[in-house]
Amino acid sequence: MSDKERFKPYAATYLIMEKDGQVLLLRRFNTGYQDGNYSLVAGHLDGGETAKQCIVREAMEEAGIAISLADLAVVHVMHRLSPAREYFDIYLRTEKWNGDIINREPHKCDELKWCRLDSLPDNMLPEVRFALEKVCRNVPYGEFGWPD
């Protein structure tokens, strides 16, 4: 038996909030990763929480809204290779939340805006654009960043 420790990928969740055919985007600011590009409400799992619990926490931390676990559906899972890490990203969708959407992290986000899925801004995180395209086509799994 080997003493080598098993590989441990990172895990992140992303929230697709839909309203009237639009999705809520946030523009990254002062984070050191893809600043100036749009993403979704998102975050890393802290451990000891499910993916749904993670995105409920992130929605409150980033946008000031409460989401019920029952109102979340997993719509895409991505196995992603970034230059620094390997991830499993879980995309969850909801059309229901409580509270007014506000930017609770202005030190990390300089804009929240609604955008149609068929006309996303050019300055999107490429992995998020890829996932949203898959979600629009009802593709539940994708791989991003891997060599061909």
Protein Blocks (a to p, Z undefined) as FASTA:
>chain_A
ZZbdcddddddddddddeehiacddddehklpaghiacddddddebhiafklmmmmmmmm
mnopacdfklpccfbdcddddfkbccdddddddfbdedjdddfblmlocbdcdddfklcc
fbbcfklmmmmmmmmnopabdcehiaZZ
